[in-house]
Each structure stands twice: as structure tokens, then as C-alpha cells.
Amino acid sequence: MVRFATIREPPRVRAPAPDAGSELRARRRMNQADLIVTRIERARQDRSISVAELARRIDVGRKRLWYVLNGQHSMHVDEFVHLCAVIDV
């Protein structure tokens, strides 16, 4: 009689669950970033400034500013300060 060895799966190791505080902080940061972008967009539209014009005024690429405003890129502090000065926020 031929016996086959049974193959056992290794025990699964669960990753530690993130604490509720870190999730809350991450959510709060996201909400603050969304709030900032919303206010910048509102100020830009109130002043009838296109994204291309605003990008030109703060000396960044149009696509880069568009990505920043859509949450796909982060903005450098000096760019942010310049943007706030241009739109008077």
C-alpha cells in the first residue's frame, strides 16, 4: 500500500488591526485636505480664474495644478503659500 503525505497549509497570520485613533487621524487629514481644495476651487471660480491661468500665476504646470486640485498629487508648501497669496485666501 502506498501512502501519500498530507500537505498542511501553514497557519495564517493576521496583521494587527490598526487602532481606531490612526484611522480617525487619517480620515481627519483627508477631510482637511478636501476642505482646503474645496475652498481653493470656490475662490478660483468666484474670481473667474481658469486652472491654466492660476497655474501661470503661481508658476506651476497646468497639469500639475489640475492633479493637485483633484487630489492626485500633493502640493509643496511654497506653491501653496503662493497660491493663497494669488487668490487672496
WOWOBEL-V231399 format. One record per backbone hydrogen bond with DSSP energy under -0.5 kcal/mol. CO is the residue of the C=O (numbers start at 1). NH is the residue of the N-H. E is the energy in kcal/mol with one decimal. If there is no record, write none. Layout:
<<CO/NH/E> <CO/NH/E>>
//
This chain:
<<6/8/-0.6> <12/14/-0.6> <19/22/-0.6> <19/23/-1.5> <20/24/-2.2> <21/25/-2.4> <22/26/-2.3> <23/27/-2.5> <24/28/-2.5> <25/29/-2.5> <26/30/-2.1> <27/31/-2.6> <28/32/-2.4> <29/33/-2.4> <30/34/-2.7> <31/35/-2.2> <32/36/-2.3> <33/37/-2.4> <34/38/-2.4> <35/39/-2.2> <36/40/-2.4> <37/41/-2.8> <38/42/-2.4> <39/43/-2.4> <40/44/-2.7> <41/45/-2.6> <42/46/-2.6> <43/47/-1.5> <44/49/-2.5> <45/48/-1.2> <48/50/-0.5> <50/54/-2.6> <51/55/-2.6> <52/56/-2.0> <53/57/-2.4> <54/58/-1.9> <55/59/-0.5> <55/60/-2.4> <56/59/-0.7> <61/65/-2.3> <62/66/-2.3> <63/67/-2.8> <64/68/-2.2> <65/69/-2.7> <66/70/-1.3> <67/72/-2.8> <67/73/-1.0> <68/71/-1.6> <76/80/-2.4> <77/81/-2.7> <78/82/-2.1> <79/83/-2.7> <80/84/-2.6> <81/85/-2.0> <82/86/-2.4> <83/87/-2.4> <84/88/-0.5> <84/89/-2.4>>
//
